[in-house]
Structures are given as C-alpha cells and as structure tokens.
Amino acid sequence: MKATITNPKENGKNYGDSKETMDRYTVVAYHKGEFYNVVTCRTYMGRSSSASVVYASIWVHRPHRSGKEIHCAGHGSAGGYGYHKGSAAIGSAISDAGIELYGSPYSQDKQDYRKRAHIGGVGDTAIESALLAIGRALGFNRVHLVRG
C-alpha cells in the first residue's frame, strides 16, 4: 500500500476523556541515528455496555530535523454491525486528515498504485499496512509499527 498526503488538515480529536480507548497504534521511524514517533492512531468506544460506534483519531508528524516539517490529524467513526468497525473508523480518520491510500489492503504482491485503497471494514492487517504506508509517505524508509 502507498500513502500520499494530499491536503493536510488538523482535525484530530482526543476522545480519551469521554470514551474508552480500545486500540493504540504508533509508527516509529529511524532516521540518521534517531527515532521519531511519526504516526499515532487510537480507536475508542463509548463506556455504555450497549455502545456500538467505534471512533478513531490519527495524528501524523514529521519533525523538521528529518526534512520538511509536516503535521496533519483527522478523526472518524463507524457504527452498525457485520464488518470490522475499527478499520472503517481509522480509514475515515485517515481521509479526514487529508491522506489518500493507493494499492490494495489485501496483498503486497503486484500493487496497482493508481487505484485508491479503502481499508474500511477490511481488518487489522489493512490498518497496519495503511499506517506503515503513511510513515513511508513522510520520507522514512525504516518504519515499524507498535501496537498496544
């Protein structure tokens, strides 16, 4: 998968004060002897036992020490039943931040980078591929995903 930051926006929301954090993803990049936290993504859900909507926020940052400084952030949500809501909410947050994904969320072989990728409802592997692609779009070759 490949990511392009086309129209960076600052729309991130921290839902931590009103919702329970479900998952945390951090993309760490290594560049010229230093580590950088370049992508932070979280999913949240309401505290009620009947809550079904998943909320997501993403923050993307490339510090000036590693090239041109870039900041963008977005948020999204997904409700209903019968699909992977975490990937749908994160896909919405990625779009809201002004980031476009290309290729396939399913495979690393024979990617068509002219075709838009949609990770909504696809699952955990697509989330991981998308977040690593965003790290590479920031200009880092050595990116690693930490979950938890």
Buried (B, 14 or more C-beta within 10 A) or exposed (E): BBBBBEEBBEBBBBBEEEBEEBBEBBBBBEBEEEEBEBBBBBBBBBEEEEBEBBBBBBBBBBBEEBEEEBBBBBBBBBEEEEEBBBBBBBBBBBBBBBBBBBBBBBEEEEBEEEEEBBBBBBBEEBBBBBBBBBBBBBBBEEBEBEEE
